[in-house]
Every structure is written in C-alpha cells, then in structure tokens.
Amino acid sequence: MSRFALPVLILLLCACYLPSLDAPFAWDDDSAIVKSPSIRSLNWGTFRGQGTATGRPLLNLTFALDYASHGLSVQGYHAVNLGIHLACALLLFLVVRATAKDDRIAFAVASVWSLHPMLTESVSQVAQRAECLMGLLYLLTLYSFIRGWHVLTVVSCALGMTCKEAMVTAPLVVLFYDWTFTLAIRKNWRTHLALFSTWLILIPLVSSREGTAGFDCGVGMVKYLSMQPWIVLAYFRHWFSLHEPPYVRSWMEIPQIVDQTEFIIADCIVGALLAFTAWALWKRYAAGFLLACVFVILSPSSSFVPVCSEFGAEHRIYLPSAALAAMLVSVVFWFASRLEQSERMKTVLAVGILAAFAGTEAVFMFQRNSGY
C-alpha cells in the first residue's frame, strides 16, 4: 500500500469534519459541559461528572482538560473529538492488518468505517465523545492483545470501563478473537481472567448512573426488548444504504409509526442472524466473529434492559459499524477474487468499488456536518 494512503485519509476526514468545528454545544453538551461545575477545576470532584458524563470519570476528565485549556471555546472540544476519531481509524487499520495480513484490506476497512455519515453524531456532538473515547480504548485493548502486550491490554480495558458501560463487552470480544484467530485461550487464560476482572470497576460507576437505564426507568422490559430486533435491522439498513437515519428524538416514536408486521419480520431475521452467528463463531469463521462483535457490542443498549432516553440512537452503532465495514470490504475482495482476471485487475476492481462507496460516504458526511 502506498505510504501516502493513510495521510490522504486523515486529510479527507479533516476536510469532511471541518464544517462541524464551529458547531455550537447542543443536546447533552449543555448538562455535561456548559452547566457542569465538575469540569471547572482539576481535583477529585472532576471525576464525578454531570449529565452524560455521570459515572464516566475519564470522559469527564477530558472535558475538564478541555476547559482548562480553552474554556468554553467549542472549536477545541470538536478538535479533540476529531483527533480521537482519527486515532480510532488508525487503530482499526492496525487491528485489521494484523489479522488479515493485507494492507489493502486494512486501509479499505479503516476508510469505509471512518468516513461513514452515521458516525457524525458520535464525533460532531461533543458529549458523545463517550463513544469515540470508549472506541479508542476498545480497539487499543484488542490490538494490544493481538500484539501480545498483555499489561497494556488489561490497562486499556480498565480505562475504557470509565468511559462508557458498553466497554463491558470488551473481554468477550477479546475472548472471541482468541477463539477464532489465535487459538491460544489456554495459553492466555491469565489475560482473559484479568480482563473479566475489570468488570468490577463498573459496579460503583453504574450505580451512580441510576435512573438512566434499568427496569424502573419507565420503559417496560418486554416493550423495550420487542423493539430491539427492528432497531438493530434499522442500524444495518441505514449503514449499508447510507440512508439518512432518524434523529434521536424520533426513536421513541417508533412503536407508533411502524407496523406490527415489520416487528415480527425483524424478529425472524435477527433470530436467524443470531443462530448463524453462533454457528459461524463455533466453526471459527471470520464472519462469525464480526457478527458477534456487532451483536455483543450492541447488547448493553439493545437487549432487555431499558435505556430511558430512547429505544435506539445512531451513536450506538459507532464501534459495531467497524465490524460491518470489515464484512463489506471482505465481501467485495472475495467477489473480486472469484473473477477470471489478473491479480492487478482484481485489486483495481475491488478498490474501485470501495472507493466509490467511500466517496459517497464522504459527500454525505460533509453534508451532515454542515447541518451541525
């Protein structure tokens, strides 16, 4: 792969996010940043957080460092979010390259994922830094494990627990990776045990977020669970079609605007996908691992435990969509490899298809960031 490919991707991402650097604080930014007294000074109170930063001490610390550096100048907050997103793209490239042993596939996955317009909420809304920061530490956990840096693996996983609760799935994903690609679970049992022990960090943190999720937040368990197959398929549909997803406030209106037949169909499709995922994962197929990543990472917010604010939200697909990007790229390269052409022509065809998809993504992303 050309040594200029990654710098070009970085420049393209910066250009696409340029319109959102001046976007004002909005939605959860008000409680987590603008009106939060905990970011006004760097002391033990900094780790308490407010709003979406409650129970997420590392996230709130980054907001406090932002405030110490440039007050409430919004450009600085957006720049940090973008920097975290760029780091995530680089780490995803390294994870895929270490797994597939192919720079072309790794670069294609990083590009298709990082340029997707559905990621704009996670990057362009300051308070959703929780997703980006957790994603960064999640990918660092996986990459460190692949490289055999076991101490860094556990430390990055522990830090991720202080950013967002979905990090609880990281030990499982690392275990699935070991089962599928490394085949050394017995050898790495100490690392896996240490990773699962990081769940203890979440106990006091989750208790401080009481009222934001749980069985007493006003949304019934059965009703919430019944919505999730349709929600998950909506994530898939909007991601692959690049169709404009609904805004956060409309996710709560889904039961009133969707026909009951669609929910039944969604149940059947998701049930079949889960069965295939379990089978493919047991057989150690890469597709099983990638689908497992999607379902497992989404499970804290798309299961039977209600989240008070909404049935679904597009920022939840930030990290799971990396697995969707890997599946898309793998299918395209597999399709090209089946053609009776020279290796050079197969690569040109695959890269051309993915470049067209990524280019369309970049256009839509620029438009969405202009909206911010």
C-alpha positions as CSV (number, residue, x, y, z in Angstrom):
1,M,0.0,0.0,0.0
2,S,1.2,3.5,-0.8
3,R,2.7,5.3,2.2
4,F,0.6,8.3,1.3
5,A,-2.7,6.4,1.7
6,L,-3.2,7.0,5.4
7,P,-2.2,10.7,5.3
8,V,-4.7,11.1,2.5
9,L,-7.5,9.5,4.6
10,I,-6.6,11.8,7.5
11,L,-6.8,14.9,5.3
12,L,-10.1,13.7,3.8
13,L,-11.6,13.2,7.3
14,C,-10.4,16.6,8.5
15,A,-12.0,18.2,5.4
16,C,-15.3,16.4,5.9
17,Y,-15.4,17.4,9.6
18,L,-14.3,21.0,9.0
19,P,-17.9,22.4,8.8
20,S,-18.7,21.0,12.3
21,L,-15.8,22.6,14.1
22,D,-17.8,25.7,14.7
23,A,-21.0,23.8,15.6
24,P,-22.4,25.1,19.0
25,F,-22.9,23.0,22.0
26,A,-26.2,21.1,21.7
27,W,-28.4,18.5,23.4
28,D,-26.4,16.6,26.1
29,D,-23.5,19.1,25.8
30,D,-25.4,21.6,27.9
31,S,-25.6,19.4,31.1
32,A,-22.3,17.6,30.6
33,I,-20.1,20.7,29.7
34,V,-21.7,24.1,29.7
35,K,-23.5,23.8,33.0
36,S,-21.2,21.2,34.7
37,P,-19.3,22.6,37.7
38,S,-17.2,19.4,37.8
39,I,-15.1,20.5,34.8
40,R,-14.3,23.9,36.2
41,S,-11.3,22.6,38.2
42,L,-8.9,19.7,38.3
43,N,-9.5,17.9,41.6
44,W,-11.3,14.8,42.9
45,G,-14.6,16.4,42.1
46,T,-13.6,16.3,38.4
47,F,-14.3,12.6,38.3
48,R,-17.9,12.9,39.4
49,G,-19.3,14.3,36.1
50,Q,-22.7,15.5,35.3
51,G,-25.3,14.7,32.6
52,T,-24.0,12.1,30.2
53,A,-20.6,12.3,31.9
54,T,-22.0,11.0,35.2
55,G,-20.3,7.8,36.2
56,R,-17.7,8.2,33.4
57,P,-14.7,9.7,35.2
58,L,-12.2,9.5,32.3
59,L,-14.7,11.1,29.9
60,N,-15.3,14.0,32.3
61,L,-11.6,14.4,32.9
62,T,-11.1,15.0,29.2
63,F,-13.8,17.7,29.4
64,A,-12.1,19.3,32.4
65,L,-8.8,19.3,30.5
66,D,-10.5,21.0,27.6
67,Y,-12.0,23.6,29.9
68,A,-8.6,24.2,31.5
69,S,-7.1,24.7,28.0
70,H,-9.6,26.8,26.2
71,G,-12.7,27.4,28.4
72,L,-15.9,27.0,26.6
73,S,-14.4,27.7,23.1
74,V,-16.3,25.0,21.2
75,Q,-13.7,24.5,18.5
76,G,-11.2,23.0,20.9
77,Y,-13.8,20.4,22.0
78,H,-14.6,19.4,18.5
79,A,-10.9,19.2,17.6
80,V,-10.3,16.7,20.4
81,N,-13.2,14.6,19.3
82,L,-11.9,14.6,15.7
83,G,-8.4,13.7,17.0
84,I,-9.9,10.7,18.9
85,H,-11.8,9.6,15.8
86,L,-8.6,9.7,13.7
87,A,-6.8,7.7,16.3
88,C,-9.6,5.1,16.2
89,A,-9.3,4.9,12.4
90,L,-5.5,4.3,12.7
91,L,-6.0,1.6,15.4
92,L,-8.7,-0.1,13.3
93,F,-6.2,-0.2,10.4
94,L,-3.6,-1.8,12.6
95,V,-6.1,-4.4,14.0
96,V,-7.3,-5.5,10.5
97,R,-3.7,-5.5,9.1
98,A,-2.5,-7.7,12.0
99,T,-5.4,-10.1,11.4
100,A,-5.8,-10.2,7.6
101,K,-2.1,-9.6,6.8
102,D,-3.1,-7.4,4.0
103,D,-2.6,-3.6,3.9
104,R,-5.2,-3.1,1.1
105,I,-8.0,-4.7,3.2
106,A,-6.9,-2.9,6.3
107,F,-6.9,0.5,4.6
108,A,-10.2,-0.2,2.9
109,V,-11.9,-1.1,6.2
110,A,-10.5,2.0,8.0
111,S,-11.6,4.2,5.2
112,V,-15.1,2.8,4.8
113,W,-15.7,2.9,8.5
114,S,-14.2,6.3,9.4
115,L,-15.9,8.1,6.6
116,H,-19.4,6.8,7.2
117,P,-22.0,9.6,7.8
118,M,-23.7,7.7,10.7
119,L,-20.6,8.3,12.8
120,T,-21.1,12.1,12.7
121,E,-23.2,12.2,15.8
122,S,-20.5,10.5,17.8
123,V,-17.8,12.8,16.6
124,S,-19.6,16.1,16.0
125,Q,-21.7,16.2,19.1
126,V,-19.2,16.9,21.9
127,A,-20.8,14.9,24.6
128,Q,-20.9,11.8,22.5
129,R,-17.1,11.7,23.0
130,A,-18.1,8.9,25.3
131,E,-18.5,6.7,22.2
132,C,-15.2,7.8,20.5
133,L,-13.1,7.5,23.6
134,M,-14.5,4.1,24.5
135,G,-14.0,3.0,20.9
136,L,-10.4,4.1,21.1
137,L,-9.7,2.2,24.2
138,Y,-11.7,-0.8,22.9
139,L,-9.6,-1.0,19.8
140,L,-6.4,-0.5,21.8
141,T,-7.4,-3.4,24.0
142,L,-7.9,-5.7,21.0
143,Y,-4.7,-4.5,19.2
144,S,-2.6,-4.9,22.4
145,F,-3.9,-8.4,22.8
146,I,-3.0,-9.3,19.2
147,R,0.5,-7.9,19.7
148,G,0.9,-9.8,23.0
149,W,1.1,-6.7,25.1
150,H,-0.9,-8.2,27.9
151,V,-0.4,-5.4,30.5
152,L,-1.5,-2.7,28.1
153,T,-4.4,-4.9,27.1
154,V,-5.8,-5.0,30.7
155,V,-5.0,-1.3,31.4
156,S,-6.7,0.0,28.3
157,C,-9.7,-2.2,29.0
158,A,-9.9,-0.9,32.6
159,L,-9.7,2.7,31.4
160,G,-12.4,2.0,28.8
161,M,-14.7,1.0,31.6
162,T,-14.5,4.5,33.0
163,C,-15.7,6.0,29.6
164,K,-18.9,4.1,28.8
165,E,-20.7,1.0,30.0
166,A,-20.6,-0.8,26.6
167,M,-16.9,-1.5,27.3
168,V,-18.2,-4.3,29.5
169,T,-18.3,-6.4,26.2
170,A,-14.6,-6.0,25.5
171,P,-13.4,-9.1,27.5
172,L,-15.9,-11.1,25.5
173,V,-14.8,-9.8,22.1
174,V,-11.2,-10.4,23.0
175,L,-12.1,-14.0,24.0
176,F,-14.0,-14.5,20.7
177,Y,-10.9,-13.1,18.8
178,D,-8.7,-15.6,20.6
179,W,-11.0,-18.4,19.9
180,T,-11.3,-17.5,16.2
181,F,-7.9,-16.4,15.1
182,T,-5.3,-17.0,17.8
183,L,-6.4,-20.4,19.1
184,A,-4.5,-19.9,22.4
185,I,-7.2,-19.5,25.0
186,R,-5.5,-21.9,27.4
187,K,-2.2,-20.1,27.0
188,N,-3.8,-16.6,27.5
189,W,-6.1,-17.6,30.4
190,R,-4.5,-15.2,32.8
191,T,-5.0,-12.3,30.5
192,H,-8.7,-13.3,29.9
193,L,-9.2,-13.6,33.7
194,A,-7.7,-10.1,34.2
195,L,-9.9,-8.7,31.5
196,F,-13.1,-10.1,33.0
197,S,-12.0,-8.7,36.4
198,T,-12.2,-5.2,35.1
199,W,-15.9,-5.6,35.3
200,L,-15.6,-4.8,39.0
201,I,-14.7,-1.2,38.0
202,L,-18.2,-0.8,36.6
203,I,-20.1,-1.6,39.8
204,P,-19.7,1.8,41.6
205,L,-19.8,3.7,38.3
206,V,-23.1,2.1,37.1
207,S,-24.7,2.7,40.4
208,S,-24.0,6.4,40.1
209,R,-25.9,6.4,36.8
210,E,-29.1,5.1,38.4
211,G,-32.2,6.4,36.5
212,T,-30.6,6.5,33.1
213,A,-31.2,2.8,32.5
214,G,-32.8,-0.1,34.3
215,F,-36.2,-1.8,34.9
216,D,-37.5,1.2,36.9
217,C,-36.9,4.0,34.4
218,G,-40.4,4.0,33.0
219,V,-40.0,1.8,29.9
220,G,-41.2,-1.8,30.2
221,M,-38.7,-4.6,29.8
222,V,-40.9,-6.5,27.3
223,K,-41.7,-3.5,25.3
224,Y,-38.1,-2.4,25.1
225,L,-36.9,-5.9,24.1
226,S,-39.6,-6.2,21.5
227,M,-38.4,-3.1,19.8
228,Q,-34.7,-4.1,19.6
229,P,-34.7,-6.5,16.6
230,W,-36.3,-3.8,14.5
231,I,-33.8,-1.3,15.8
232,V,-30.8,-3.5,15.1
233,L,-32.0,-4.0,11.5
234,A,-32.6,-0.3,11.2
235,Y,-28.9,0.2,12.1
236,F,-27.9,-2.3,9.4
237,R,-30.3,-0.8,6.8
238,H,-29.2,2.8,7.3
239,W,-25.5,1.8,7.5
240,F,-25.4,-0.2,4.2
241,S,-27.7,2.1,2.3
242,L,-26.2,5.4,3.6
243,H,-29.8,6.4,4.1
244,E,-30.4,9.3,6.5
245,P,-31.3,7.7,9.9
246,P,-33.9,9.2,12.2
247,Y,-32.8,11.8,14.7
248,V,-32.5,10.8,18.3
249,R,-35.8,12.3,19.4
250,S,-37.8,10.2,16.9
251,W,-36.5,6.8,18.1
252,M,-39.1,7.0,20.9
253,E,-41.9,7.3,18.3
254,I,-41.1,4.0,16.6
255,P,-43.9,1.9,18.2
256,Q,-46.4,4.4,16.8
257,I,-45.0,4.7,13.2
258,V,-44.0,1.1,12.5
259,D,-46.5,-1.6,11.5
260,Q,-46.6,-4.7,13.8
261,T,-45.9,-7.0,10.9
262,E,-42.5,-5.3,10.5
263,F,-41.6,-6.1,14.1
264,I,-42.5,-9.8,13.5
265,I,-40.3,-10.0,10.3
266,A,-37.5,-8.3,12.2
267,D,-37.7,-10.8,15.0
268,C,-37.4,-13.7,12.5
269,I,-34.4,-12.1,10.6
270,V,-32.5,-11.2,13.7
271,G,-33.2,-14.6,15.2
272,A,-31.8,-16.3,12.1
273,L,-28.7,-14.0,12.2
274,L,-28.1,-14.8,15.8
275,A,-28.3,-18.5,15.0
276,F,-25.9,-18.2,12.1
277,T,-23.5,-16.1,14.2
278,A,-23.4,-18.7,16.9
279,W,-22.7,-21.5,14.3
280,A,-20.1,-19.5,12.4
281,L,-18.4,-18.5,15.7
282,W,-18.3,-22.1,16.8
283,K,-16.7,-23.0,13.5
284,R,-14.2,-20.2,13.9
285,Y,-15.2,-18.4,10.7
286,A,-14.3,-14.7,10.5
287,A,-17.9,-13.9,9.6
288,G,-19.0,-15.3,12.9
289,F,-16.5,-13.2,14.8
290,L,-17.5,-10.0,13.0
291,L,-21.3,-10.6,13.5
292,A,-20.6,-11.5,17.1
293,C,-18.9,-8.1,17.6
294,V,-21.9,-6.3,16.2
295,F,-24.4,-8.1,18.5
296,V,-22.2,-8.2,21.6
297,I,-21.2,-4.5,21.5
298,L,-24.8,-3.5,20.9
299,S,-26.1,-5.8,23.6
300,P,-25.9,-3.3,26.6
301,S,-28.2,-0.9,24.8
302,S,-30.2,-3.3,22.6
303,S,-31.4,-6.0,25.0
304,F,-34.0,-6.5,27.7
305,V,-32.5,-3.7,29.9
306,P,-34.4,-0.5,29.0
307,V,-32.5,2.7,28.3
308,C,-34.6,5.6,29.5
309,S,-33.8,8.2,26.8
310,E,-34.6,6.2,23.6
311,F,-35.2,2.8,22.1
312,G,-32.3,3.4,19.7
313,A,-29.7,6.0,18.8
314,E,-27.3,6.2,15.9
315,H,-24.2,6.9,18.1
316,R,-24.6,3.3,19.5
317,I,-23.5,2.0,16.1
318,Y,-20.2,3.9,16.2
319,L,-18.0,0.9,17.2
320,P,-20.1,-2.0,15.9
321,S,-20.1,-0.5,12.5
322,A,-16.3,-1.2,12.3
323,A,-17.3,-4.9,12.0
324,L,-19.9,-4.0,9.4
325,A,-17.2,-2.2,7.4
326,A,-14.9,-5.3,7.7
327,M,-17.7,-7.5,6.4
328,L,-18.4,-5.2,3.4
329,V,-14.8,-5.0,2.4
330,S,-14.3,-8.7,2.8
331,V,-17.3,-9.5,0.6
332,V,-16.0,-7.1,-2.1
333,F,-12.5,-8.5,-2.1
334,W,-13.9,-12.1,-2.1
335,F,-16.1,-11.3,-5.1
336,A,-13.2,-9.7,-7.0
337,S,-11.0,-12.8,-6.3
338,R,-13.6,-15.1,-8.0
339,L,-13.3,-13.3,-11.3
340,E,-11.1,-14.6,-14.1
341,Q,-8.9,-11.6,-14.2
342,S,-5.3,-10.8,-13.4
343,E,-4.4,-10.1,-9.7
344,R,-3.9,-6.4,-10.6
345,M,-7.3,-6.1,-12.2
346,K,-9.0,-7.8,-9.3
347,T,-7.4,-5.3,-6.9
348,V,-8.3,-2.4,-9.2
349,L,-12.0,-3.6,-9.3
350,A,-12.2,-4.1,-5.5
351,V,-10.6,-0.8,-4.7
352,G,-12.7,1.0,-7.3
353,I,-16.0,-0.3,-5.8
354,L,-14.9,0.6,-2.3
355,A,-13.6,4.0,-3.4
356,A,-17.0,4.8,-4.9
357,F,-18.7,3.8,-1.7
358,A,-16.2,5.8,0.5
359,G,-16.6,8.8,-1.8
360,T,-20.3,8.7,-1.5
361,E,-19.9,8.4,2.3
362,A,-17.6,11.5,2.3
363,V,-20.2,13.6,0.5
364,F,-23.0,12.7,2.8
365,M,-20.7,13.1,5.9
366,F,-19.8,16.6,4.7
367,Q,-23.5,17.5,4.3
368,R,-24.4,16.2,7.7
369,N,-21.6,18.0,9.4
370,S,-22.7,21.2,7.6
371,G,-26.1,20.6,9.3
372,Y,-24.4,20.7,12.7
